[in-house]
Amino acid sequence: MLPKGTSAAAYISRSLHRDRELVRTQTHIFELSIPVIAAVHGWCMGGGTWLALSCDITLASADAVFAQPEVRQISNSSFLWTLLAGHKNALRYA
């Protein structure tokens, strides 16, 4: 599963760096003074769901599918569902 010539430690390090960058982008979206609109068509999973949840308005096509595959491993975006949908609804969506 690892790219050729890559150690597991380097792969994990790059993954953590990408996660940090995504959180910075998400925070930036929260801090913008203009409305941010997400348009979702097709699959919106993992980090894509984070970004869609961070936007002020999310428009989804009829075939849009939102998913958090890492929810069973305690997702970092769990707090967003709770913040936006309330505790009971977040439990239901998870």
trRosetta pair geometry for C-beta under 8 A, 3 or more apart (Angstrom, degrees):
i j d omega theta_ij theta_ji phi_ij phi_ji
2 6 5.0 -146 171 79 105 104
2 7 7.7 -37 -173 175 153 7
2 8 6.5 -94 -82 -83 145 62
2 11 5.5 -104 -127 -58 101 153
3 6 4.5 60 68 2 86 133
3 11 7.4 159 23 -96 88 112
6 10 5.4 -128 -165 81 82 121
6 11 5.3 89 147 -60 122 97
7 10 4.6 93 57 7 84 102
7 11 6.9 -148 93 -6 44 87
8 11 5.6 -56 -148 37 32 114
8 12 6.3 30 155 -17 67 107
9 12 5.9 -56 -147 38 29 108
9 13 6.2 32 154 -22 64 109
10 13 5.6 -53 -146 36 31 115
10 14 6.4 31 156 -18 64 104
11 14 6.0 -55 -151 35 29 108
11 15 6.4 30 150 -20 63 108
12 15 5.5 -54 -148 36 33 115
12 16 6.4 33 154 -18 66 104
13 16 5.9 -54 -149 35 30 109
13 17 6.5 32 152 -20 63 106
14 17 5.5 -53 -149 35 33 114
14 18 6.4 35 153 -20 66 103
15 18 5.8 -52 -150 34 31 110
15 19 6.6 34 150 -20 63 104
16 19 5.5 -51 -150 33 35 114
16 20 6.5 37 152 -20 65 102
17 20 5.7 -53 -152 34 33 112
17 21 6.5 34 150 -19 64 105
18 21 5.6 -53 -149 36 34 113
18 22 6.4 37 151 -22 65 103
19 22 5.6 -53 -151 34 32 113
19 23 6.6 32 152 -18 65 103
19 76 7.4 118 -165 -1 118 163
20 23 5.7 -53 -150 35 33 110
20 24 6.5 36 150 -20 65 103
21 24 5.6 -51 -151 34 34 114
21 25 6.5 35 151 -19 65 103
22 25 5.6 -52 -149 36 34 112
22 26 6.2 36 151 -21 66 106
22 47 5.0 -95 -133 -139 148 118
22 50 6.3 65 162 88 119 150
22 51 7.6 -97 -161 -57 95 96
23 26 5.4 -51 -144 37 33 115
23 27 6.3 36 154 -20 65 104
23 76 7.8 -77 -82 152 112 144
24 27 5.8 -54 -147 37 30 111
24 28 6.4 35 151 -23 63 105
25 28 5.5 -53 -150 33 32 115
25 29 6.6 35 151 -21 64 101
25 51 7.0 -22 118 -102 119 104
26 29 5.8 -51 -153 31 32 112
26 30 6.7 35 149 -19 63 103
26 50 5.7 -62 -89 153 134 108
26 51 6.5 -122 -92 -94 85 59
26 54 4.7 -144 -148 -88 81 152
27 30 5.5 -51 -152 33 36 115
27 31 6.4 24 154 -13 67 111
28 31 5.9 -66 -148 42 30 105
28 32 6.8 49 153 -44 64 93
29 32 6.0 -36 -154 1 34 116
29 36 5.3 -80 -158 34 96 171
29 51 7.2 131 -28 -148 163 71
29 54 4.4 79 88 140 139 121
29 55 6.4 -67 177 -81 135 56
30 54 6.1 -86 -55 -162 81 98
32 36 5.9 87 63 -44 145 114
35 56 4.4 -94 -151 58 83 154
35 57 6.5 30 173 0 118 106
36 54 7.5 -16 87 117 140 83
36 55 4.5 -117 107 -135 97 82
36 56 5.3 123 48 6 63 92
36 57 7.7 -178 92 32 45 71
37 55 6.2 96 -133 177 12 130
37 56 6.9 -48 -73 63 54 89
37 57 4.7 -17 -115 71 80 103
37 58 7.6 165 -164 -88 56 30
37 59 6.6 19 180 -3 103 105
38 51 6.6 144 -107 127 135 85
38 52 4.5 177 133 -124 164 67
38 55 4.0 176 -21 16 104 161
38 57 7.2 -172 27 95 68 53
38 58 4.4 -12 65 -115 109 77
38 59 7.0 -177 90 29 56 64
39 59 5.0 -13 -111 68 67 105
40 44 4.7 -29 -147 -54 128 142
40 48 7.7 114 -120 161 109 113
40 52 5.8 18 -62 -110 129 137
40 58 6.4 16 -7 -177 116 99
40 59 7.0 176 23 89 72 51
40 60 4.6 -16 66 -110 109 75
40 61 6.8 -136 98 11 61 78
40 64 4.5 76 117 -131 105 133
40 66 7.4 14 166 -73 162 91
41 60 7.9 166 -73 -157 42 51
41 61 4.5 44 -111 5 75 136
41 63 7.0 39 -165 71 64 95
41 64 6.2 -81 -111 -80 22 89
42 61 7.6 23 -21 53 49 126
42 63 6.3 4 -85 113 44 104
42 64 6.6 -3 34 -108 18 53
42 65 7.1 -41 163 25 37 88
43 48 7.7 93 127 70 69 157
43 65 5.2 -23 -108 64 59 104
43 67 7.2 -31 -158 20 89 115
44 48 4.4 -137 -160 125 68 121
44 49 5.5 118 138 -73 91 67
44 52 5.6 34 176 -26 142 148
44 60 7.8 -96 1 -118 145 107
44 64 6.2 7 -2 -168 117 96
44 65 6.7 171 27 81 72 49
44 66 5.0 -24 76 -103 106 66
44 67 7.3 145 82 22 56 68
45 48 5.8 50 48 43 37 114
45 49 6.2 -11 -152 -25 17 107
45 65 7.8 0 -58 107 89 91
45 66 7.6 157 -82 -161 49 38
45 67 4.5 -15 -109 69 90 97
45 68 7.3 171 -156 -83 66 29
45 69 6.2 29 -171 -14 117 102
46 49 6.3 140 61 19 14 100
46 50 7.3 -29 143 -8 47 101
46 67 7.7 -5 -28 95 57 79
46 68 6.9 118 -86 -129 39 53
46 69 6.4 -28 -65 29 91 96
46 70 6.8 68 -112 1 88 109
47 50 5.2 -45 -152 29 43 118
47 51 6.5 38 153 -16 69 101
48 51 5.8 -54 -150 37 33 108
48 52 6.3 33 152 -18 66 106
49 52 5.6 -53 -143 39 33 111
49 53 6.1 32 157 -18 66 107
49 66 5.5 105 -110 -161 108 92
49 67 6.9 -135 -56 65 138 35
49 68 5.7 -103 69 -74 164 84
49 77 6.4 111 105 139 106 174
50 53 6.0 -63 -152 39 26 108
50 54 6.4 27 152 -25 63 110
50 76 7.7 5 -97 91 130 101
50 77 5.0 -130 -92 -92 86 128
50 80 6.9 156 -132 -9 64 163
51 54 5.5 -54 -148 31 33 115
51 55 7.0 40 154 -30 63 99
52 55 6.0 -49 -157 19 34 113
52 58 4.9 67 -177 -121 91 134
52 66 7.1 -120 77 -114 153 116
53 58 7.5 -16 -80 -49 31 146
53 77 6.6 121 38 -166 154 120
53 80 4.5 76 139 157 145 138
53 81 7.4 -68 -131 -67 148 57
53 84 6.3 -136 -162 -12 99 157
54 80 7.4 -65 -66 -130 66 138
55 58 5.5 119 74 -69 119 81
60 64 3.7 -110 -170 45 100 159
60 66 7.6 -62 -114 -41 145 108
61 64 5.0 128 53 -35 66 95
68 71 4.4 83 108 -47 110 103
68 75 5.2 -13 173 -89 126 164
68 77 6.2 -135 -120 64 133 125
68 94 7.6 -47 68 -120 134 66
70 73 4.9 -60 -169 50 78 107
70 74 7.8 -43 148 66 89 33
70 75 4.8 122 97 -93 92 87
70 76 8.0 12 100 7 134 75
71 74 7.8 36 -173 -87 36 13
71 75 4.7 -33 -96 -21 51 123
71 78 7.3 119 -132 -80 80 96
71 94 5.2 -179 -172 -151 133 82
74 78 6.9 -52 -167 -22 61 143
75 78 5.0 133 74 -40 86 86
75 94 8.0 -157 25 -124 121 104
76 79 7.8 -39 167 16 49 99
77 80 4.8 -37 -172 26 77 120
77 81 6.8 79 135 -20 83 91
78 81 5.9 -53 -157 32 40 109
78 82 6.5 35 150 -15 69 107
78 90 7.0 91 -171 177 72 123
78 94 6.8 30 -123 -92 96 131
79 82 5.6 -57 -149 40 37 112
79 83 6.0 40 153 -23 69 108
80 83 5.5 -54 -143 38 31 113
80 84 6.0 10 165 -3 67 114
81 84 6.3 -69 -140 48 23 97
81 85 5.4 -29 -178 29 66 118
81 89 7.5 -144 169 109 92 84
81 90 3.9 125 125 -127 103 96
81 93 5.6 -146 -154 71 136 136
81 94 6.8 150 95 -53 166 93
82 85 7.1 -66 -107 56 14 77
82 86 7.1 -32 -160 155 50 10
82 87 5.7 26 -141 -92 94 56
82 90 4.3 -20 -78 -48 60 167
85 89 3.8 -115 151 99 108 127
85 90 5.3 146 75 -60 110 73
85 93 6.6 62 81 -9 168 138
86 89 4.9 75 64 21 90 106
86 90 6.6 -157 89 -13 40 92
87 90 5.8 -60 -147 34 25 112
87 91 6.6 25 157 -19 63 104
88 91 5.8 -53 -154 32 31 111
88 92 6.6 30 149 -18 64 106
89 92 5.4 -53 -149 36 38 114
89 93 6.2 34 155 -17 70 104
90 93 5.9 -54 -144 39 31 107
90 94 6.2 32 156 -21 65 107
91 94 5.8 -55 -145 36 29 111
